[in-house]
Amino acid sequence: MHSAQFTKAPRPFDVIIVGCGPTGAMLAAELRLHDVRVLVLEKETEPTSFVRIVGLHIRSLELMAMRGLLERILEHGRRRPAGGFFAAIDKPAPTGLDSAYAYLLGIPQPVIVRLLEEHATDLGAQVRRGRAVAGVATDDDGVTVELADGEKLRTRYLVGCDGARSTVRKLLGVGFPSEPSRSETLMGEMTLAAPPEEIAAAMASLRQTHPRFWLRPFGGGVYSVVVPADGVSDRAEPPILDDFTHQLRAIAGTDFGAHSPRWLSRFGDATRLAERFRVGRVLLAGDAAHIHPPIGGQGLNLGVQDAFNLGWKLAAQIRGWAPEALLDTYQAERQPVAAEVLDNTRAQVELSSPEPGPQAVRRLLTELMDFDEVNRHLIEKITAIGIRYDFGAGPDLLGRRLRDIDVKAGHLYDLLHRGRGLLLDRTERLTVGGWSDRVDHLADPTADLDVAAVLLRPDGHVAWIGDDQRDLDGHLSRWFGEPSD
């Protein structure tokens, strides 16, 4: 990326986002909540047509509720218990998970992408399809983006949400170090003609000795099918149905009448983490910043949560009230979270190996998960409700997200639809003063809260706990800049 490569063009946009998947669409919507001029560039001319079922985990469901999207999304999804995620070890969800949304929502990926894109465009974001990025150049006051057809666009900031093979990341020259893949797995969705009870019996019998074998029903005879790829097809070629039926017969003695695949893929266990999530005016989010095996179903969720963390911070920078270091907290907070996800997927892959050593560890962990504390810790890790950002010394709640508690106005998350900060004040004597253009205030002594007051960031994380106005003012300045006159 060279600043002298392109002639400057007019700058009609505040932020250009490259990639209109879940991460890019969510980020566009978050920025539009703050009246930021947003353009989303998507190289594909049409949305993805193949139907792949993805799962929204607890934290992502909470974020959807914070923006008033959840009810609409629930209409298109299927709820499942929040258990059995870690290495597909079949344990029920622990009791009393700290969330009003303690379930998994299975939803077709094209549907969630469409709903999030509609949300962004309803808020005023522009989406242009069939527009591939060919070049990026930065200077002191903006970014010039050159498209494959030669058109040049000007923006104040650019965010690459363009997936694992991110053009933006490559143009930036950001390192994306990898651990080479050691095992390959086939994954797809297809119809199985065999009776459900036969399939369930095979699963129960074979999962103990073949942890990389998985048949999960979606209804209507459609199943998610996961089998080892060892010895079938060329890894450079897309898999075909015959590869799946061959492996099913080798493992289970039958292909269960598999037919009519919705989509088929092959993945390895390589992990990659971008060395930087920000280079000046250009940032990375979602799979452009991190990739890992799909075990545990964390990828889409991790990207959407990146967008929630970045959106209000980048908007603050654009609107001119961001504290000096606010935008840098995006990398400081999200890169360690991504690193932890890479670690837990590495661990899950190891536990899926048929080798005697990993299988012995898997049996031991299966026993340990009978302890509620162990099961709870792993579920909170997978579903991202256990995240605690480092905001300095303080009570355990500091830096964590606050669940959707009852307040006199109804539910806490209903107060966060506009993407603003919130002071939840049980003392009824605190104030947000000169920050009222960025932070809402609810004085409610009846709020279901164990502390006097909390300051919530727009992403729902607790930025301050206390009852002292001067201390509160200091934290308002830390997160929301200088007060207005």
C-alpha positions in Angstrom: 0.0 0.0 0.0 1.6 3.3 -1.1 0.2 6.7 -0.4 1.5 8.1 -3.7 -0.1 5.4 -5.9 -3.4 7.1 -6.6 -4.6 10.7 -7.3 -6.9 11.9 -4.5 -10.6 11.7 -5.3 -13.5 13.5 -3.7 -14.4 12.1 -0.3 -18.2 11.5 -0.1 -18.0 8.7 2.5 -17.0 8.6 6.2 -16.4 4.8 6.1 -16.2 2.3 3.3 -16.7 -1.3 4.4 -15.4 -4.1 2.1 -17.5 -7.2 2.3 -21.3 -7.5 3.0 -21.3 -10.7 5.1 -22.7 -10.7 8.6 -19.7 -8.7 10.0 -19.8 -6.0 7.3 -23.6 -5.6 7.4 -23.6 -5.4 11.2 -20.8 -2.8 11.2 -22.6 -0.7 8.6 -25.7 -0.7 10.8 -23.8 0.2 13.9 -22.2 3.2 12.1 -25.5 4.4 10.7 -26.9 4.6 14.3 -24.6 7.6 14.6 -25.3 9.1 11.2 -22.0 8.1 9.7 -22.0 8.0 5.9 -21.3 4.4 5.0 -20.7 2.5 1.8 -20.5 -1.3 1.7 -18.7 -2.8 -1.3 -19.4 -6.5 -2.1 -17.5 -8.2 -4.9 -20.3 -10.8 -5.5 -23.1 -9.6 -7.7 -25.7 -11.7 -5.8 -26.1 -12.8 -2.2 -25.0 -16.4 -1.5 -27.7 -18.8 -2.7 -26.7 -22.0 -1.0 -28.5 -22.7 2.3 -26.1 -23.3 5.1 -27.4 -23.4 8.7 -25.3 -21.3 11.2 -25.8 -20.9 14.9 -26.1 -17.6 16.8 -24.7 -18.1 20.3 -25.9 -16.4 23.4 -23.8 -13.3 23.2 -24.8 -12.7 19.6 -28.5 -13.1 20.5 -28.0 -10.5 23.3 -26.4 -8.1 20.8 -29.4 -8.6 18.5 -31.7 -7.8 21.4 -29.8 -4.7 22.2 -30.6 -3.3 18.7 -34.2 -4.5 18.6 -33.5 -7.2 16.0 -34.0 -10.3 17.9 -37.7 -10.9 17.5 -37.4 -10.5 13.7 -34.5 -12.9 13.6 -36.3 -15.5 15.8 -39.0 -15.8 13.2 -36.5 -17.4 10.9 -34.6 -19.6 13.3 -34.9 -22.8 15.3 -33.9 -22.8 19.0 -31.7 -25.5 20.4 -30.4 -26.1 23.9 -27.1 -24.3 24.8 -25.2 -27.5 25.4 -22.9 -30.0 23.6 -20.8 -27.2 21.9 -17.3 -28.0 23.2 -15.7 -30.6 21.0 -19.3 -31.9 20.5 -19.2 -33.6 23.9 -22.8 -34.4 24.6 -23.5 -32.6 27.9 -26.6 -30.6 28.7 -26.4 -26.9 29.2 -25.6 -25.9 32.8 -28.5 -24.6 34.8 -29.0 -20.9 35.4 -26.8 -19.4 32.6 -26.6 -15.7 33.2 -28.6 -14.6 30.2 -32.2 -14.2 29.1 -31.2 -15.8 25.8 -29.6 -19.0 26.9 -30.1 -21.1 23.8 -28.6 -21.6 20.3 -30.5 -20.3 17.3 -30.0 -22.2 14.1 -30.7 -20.0 11.1 -29.9 -20.2 7.4 -26.8 -18.1 6.7 -28.4 -16.4 3.6 -31.3 -15.3 5.9 -29.2 -13.8 8.6 -27.1 -12.0 6.0 -30.2 -10.6 4.4 -31.8 -9.5 7.6 -28.6 -7.7 8.7 -28.2 -6.1 5.3 -31.8 -4.9 5.3 -31.2 -3.5 8.8 -28.2 -1.6 7.6 -29.9 -0.2 4.5 -33.0 0.7 6.4 -30.7 2.9 8.5 -29.3 4.5 5.4 -26.2 2.5 4.5 -25.4 2.1 0.8 -24.5 -1.4 -0.6 -23.0 -1.8 -4.0 -22.6 -5.3 -5.3 -20.2 -6.5 -8.0 -17.6 -4.1 -6.9 -14.2 -5.7 -6.2 -11.4 -3.7 -4.5 -8.1 -3.6 -6.4 -6.0 -1.0 -4.6 -5.9 1.0 -1.3 -3.8 4.1 -0.6 -3.8 6.2 2.6 -2.7 9.7 3.4 -2.9 12.0 6.3 -6.7 12.7 6.0 -8.2 9.7 4.3 -8.1 6.6 2.1 -8.4 6.2 -1.6 -10.0 2.9 -2.8 -9.5 1.8 -6.4 -12.0 -0.7 -7.7 -11.3 -3.4 -10.3 -13.1 -1.3 -13.0 -10.8 1.6 -12.3 -13.2 3.8 -10.3 -11.7 5.5 -7.3 -13.6 6.3 -4.1 -12.5 8.4 -1.2 -13.3 7.8 2.5 -12.0 8.8 5.9 -11.7 5.2 7.1 -11.8 1.8 5.5 -12.7 -1.5 7.1 -11.9 -4.9 5.6 -14.7 -7.4 6.4 -13.9 -9.4 3.3 -13.2 -12.8 4.7 -10.3 -15.2 5.1 -8.7 -14.3 1.7 -9.1 -10.6 2.5 -8.0 -8.3 -0.3 -7.8 -5.4 2.1 -5.5 -7.3 4.5 -3.2 -8.3 1.7 -3.0 -4.8 0.3 -2.2 -3.6 3.8 0.6 -6.1 4.0 -0.6 -7.3 7.4 0.9 -10.6 8.4 -1.5 -13.5 8.8 0.7 -16.3 10.2 -0.7 -19.8 10.1 -0.2 -23.2 11.7 -0.4 -25.7 8.8 -3.4 -27.9 8.7 -2.8 -31.4 10.0 -6.2 -33.0 9.4 -9.0 -32.4 6.9 -12.8 -32.8 7.5 -15.7 -32.9 5.1 -18.8 -30.8 6.2 -22.1 -30.3 4.4 -25.8 -30.4 4.6 -27.9 -33.0 2.7 -31.0 -35.1 2.9 -30.7 -38.5 4.5 -33.4 -41.0 3.5 -32.8 -43.5 6.4 -35.3 -43.5 9.3 -34.4 -40.9 12.0 -34.1 -43.6 14.7 -31.6 -45.5 12.6 -29.5 -42.4 12.2 -29.7 -41.5 15.9 -28.7 -45.1 16.9 -25.7 -44.9 14.6 -24.7 -41.6 16.1 -24.9 -42.9 19.6 -22.8 -45.9 18.8 -20.1 -44.3 16.7 -19.5 -41.0 18.4 -17.5 -42.7 21.1 -14.9 -44.0 18.6 -15.2 -41.5 15.8 -15.4 -38.0 17.3 -15.1 -36.4 13.9 -18.3 -38.1 12.7 -21.4 -36.1 13.2 -25.0 -36.2 11.9 -27.2 -33.4 13.2 -30.9 -33.1 12.1 -32.3 -29.8 11.0 -35.8 -31.1 10.2 -37.5 -32.4 7.1 -34.9 -35.1 6.7 -32.0 -32.6 6.2 -28.9 -33.2 8.3 -25.6 -31.6 8.9 -23.0 -34.2 8.0 -19.4 -34.1 9.3 -16.9 -36.9 8.4 -13.1 -37.2 8.2 -11.7 -36.4 4.8 -8.8 -38.7 5.1 -8.1 -40.5 1.8 -10.9 -39.0 -0.3 -10.7 -36.4 -3.0 -8.0 -33.9 -3.7 -7.9 -31.1 -1.1 -7.5 -28.6 -4.0 -10.8 -29.7 -5.5 -14.3 -29.0 -4.1 -15.8 -32.1 -2.5 -18.7 -34.0 -4.1 -21.5 -36.1 -2.7 -19.6 -39.3 -3.5 -16.9 -38.2 -1.1 -19.4 -38.1 1.8 -21.2 -41.3 0.9 -17.8 -43.1 0.7 -16.8 -41.9 4.2 -20.2 -42.7 5.7 -20.1 -46.2 4.4 -16.5 -46.6 5.7 -17.4 -45.4 9.2 -21.1 -46.5 9.6 -21.4 -49.2 7.0 -24.2 -47.2 5.2 -24.5 -43.9 3.5 -28.0 -43.5 5.1 -29.4 -42.8 1.6 -27.7 -39.4 1.4 -28.8 -37.2 -1.5 -29.7 -33.7 -2.5 -26.8 -31.8 -0.9 -27.4 -28.1 -0.1 -23.8 -27.3 0.2 -20.5 -29.2 0.6 -17.2 -28.0 2.0 -13.8 -29.3 3.2 -11.8 -27.6 5.9 -8.6 -28.1 7.8 -7.6 -27.3 11.3 -5.3 -24.4 10.4 -5.6 -21.2 12.5 -4.6 -17.7 11.5 -4.6 -14.4 13.5 -3.8 -11.1 11.9 -0.8 -9.4 13.4 -2.6 -6.1 13.5 -6.3 -5.2 13.4 -5.6 -1.6 12.6 -3.1 0.2 10.3 -3.8 3.9 10.6 -7.2 4.6 8.9 -7.7 1.0 7.8 -9.1 -1.7 10.1 -9.9 -5.4 9.8 -12.8 -7.4 11.3 -14.3 -10.8 11.1 -12.6 -13.6 9.1 -10.3 -10.9 7.6 -8.7 -10.7 11.0 -8.9 -14.3 12.2 -9.8 -17.8 11.0 -10.1 -21.1 12.7 -11.9 -24.5 12.2 -15.7 -24.3 12.5 -15.8 -26.6 15.5 -17.9 -25.0 18.2 -19.6 -22.7 15.7 -17.9 -19.5 16.8 -16.8 -17.9 13.5 -19.8 -15.9 12.5 -20.4 -14.9 16.1 -16.9 -13.7 16.6 -17.2 -11.4 13.5 -20.5 -9.9 14.5 -19.1 -9.2 18.0 -16.1 -7.5 16.4 -18.5 -5.2 14.6 -20.3 -4.3 17.8 -17.0 -3.5 19.5 -15.7 -1.4 16.6 -18.9 0.3 15.4 -19.4 2.9 18.2 -15.7 3.6 18.5 -15.2 4.3 14.8 -18.4 6.4 14.9 -17.0 8.4 17.8 -13.9 9.0 15.8 -15.9 10.2 12.9 -18.2 12.4 15.0 -15.2 14.0 16.7 -15.8 13.1 20.3 -13.6 10.0 20.7 -10.9 10.1 23.3 -7.5 9.9 21.9 -6.9 6.1 22.5 -10.5 4.9 22.0 -10.1 3.5 18.5 -7.0 1.6 19.6 -9.0 -0.3 22.2 -10.7 -2.2 19.3 -7.5 -4.2 18.7 -6.5 -4.2 22.4 -9.9 -5.9 23.3 -10.7 -8.0 20.3 -7.3 -9.5 19.3 -7.0 -11.3 22.6 -10.6 -12.6 22.3 -9.8 -13.9 18.9 -6.6 -15.5 20.2 -8.6 -17.3 22.8 -11.1 -18.6 20.2 -8.2 -20.0 18.2 -6.9 -21.7 21.3 -10.2 -23.3 22.2 -10.7 -24.5 18.7 -7.2 -26.0 18.7 -8.1 -27.9 21.9 -11.4 -29.1 20.4 -9.6 -30.4 17.3 -7.2 -32.3 19.4 -10.1 -33.9 21.3 -11.5 -35.0 18.0 -8.5 -37.0 17.0 -9.0 -40.8 17.0 -5.6 -41.4 18.4 -5.4 -43.0 21.9 -3.9 -40.1 23.7 -6.4 -37.4 22.7 -9.2 -39.9 23.2 -8.0 -40.5 26.8 -8.1 -36.7 27.4 -11.5 -36.6 25.8 -12.8 -39.2 28.2 -11.3 -37.4 31.2 -12.8 -34.1 30.1 -16.2 -35.7 29.6 -16.1 -36.8 33.2 -15.0 -33.4 34.4 -17.9 -31.8 32.5 -20.2 -33.5 34.9 -19.1 -30.8 37.4 -21.3 -27.8 36.8 -18.4 -25.3 37.1 -16.4 -27.0 34.4 -19.4 -27.3 32.0 -20.4 -23.7 32.7 -16.9 -22.4 32.1 -16.7 -24.1 28.7 -20.2 -23.0 27.6 -19.5 -19.4 28.6 -16.2 -19.5 26.7 -17.8 -20.9 23.5 -20.9 -18.5 23.7 -18.7 -15.4 24.6 -20.6 -14.5 27.7 -17.5 -15.1 29.8 -15.5 -12.3 28.1 -14.1 -9.7 30.5 -12.2 -6.8 28.9 -9.4 -5.3 31.0 -10.6 -2.0 32.2 -8.3 -2.0 35.3 -8.8 -3.0 38.9 -12.4 -3.3 40.1 -15.2 -5.6 40.9 -15.6 -8.8 38.8 -18.5 -7.2 36.8 -16.2 -4.4 35.5 -15.4 -5.1 31.9 -18.0 -7.8 31.5 -21.3 -7.5 29.6 -24.4 -7.0 31.7 -27.3 -9.4 31.2 -30.7 -8.1 30.1 -32.1 -7.2 33.5 -35.5 -5.9 34.5 -35.8 -2.2 34.9 -38.8 0.0 35.4 -39.0 0.8 31.7 -39.2 -2.9 30.9 -36.0 -4.6 29.9 -32.5 -3.1 29.9 -31.6 -4.0 26.3 -34.7 -2.1 25.1 -32.8 1.1 26.2 -29.8 0.3 24.0 -31.4 0.3 20.6 -29.9 3.6 19.6 -26.3 2.5 20.2 -25.6 5.0 22.9 -24.0 4.7 26.3 -26.3 4.2 29.4 -25.9 5.2 33.0 -28.1 2.9 35.1 -28.5 4.6 38.4 -30.1 3.1 41.4 -29.1 6.1 43.6 -31.2 8.6 41.7 -28.6 11.3 42.4 -26.1 10.9 39.6 -26.1 12.6 36.3 -24.5 12.3 32.8 -24.3 16.1 32.5 -22.5 17.3 29.4 -22.4 13.8 28.0 -26.2 13.6 27.5 -25.8 13.8 23.7 -23.9 10.5 23.8 -25.1 8.8 27.0 -28.6 8.1 28.3 -29.5 8.1 32.0 -32.0 5.9 33.7 -32.6 6.6 37.4 -34.3 3.4 38.7 -33.9 2.3 42.4 -35.9 -0.9 41.4 -33.4 -2.1 38.8 -32.4 -5.7 39.3 -28.8 -4.8 40.0 -26.5 -5.6 43.0 -24.5 -2.4 42.8 -25.4 1.3 43.1 -24.9 2.3 39.5 -23.2 1.2 36.3 -22.0 2.9 33.2 -22.6 0.8 30.1 -20.8 1.3 26.8 -22.9 1.0 23.6 -21.8 -2.6 23.3 -23.3 -3.4 26.7 -20.0 -3.8 28.6 -19.7 -2.3 32.1 -17.3 0.6 32.0 -17.8 1.9 35.6 -19.3 0.8 38.9 -19.9 3.1 41.8 -21.9 5.9 43.4 -19.5 8.9 43.2 -20.2 11.6 40.7 -16.6 12.8 40.3 -15.4 9.3 39.7 -18.2 8.8 37.2 -17.2 12.0 35.4 -13.7 10.7 35.0 -15.0 7.5 33.4 -17.4 9.3 31.2 -14.4 11.3 29.8 -12.4 8.1 29.4 -15.0 6.4 27.2 -17.1 9.3 25.8 -14.6 12.2 25.4 -15.0 15.7 26.6 -18.4 17.0 27.7 -20.4 19.3 25.5 -20.7 22.9 26.5 
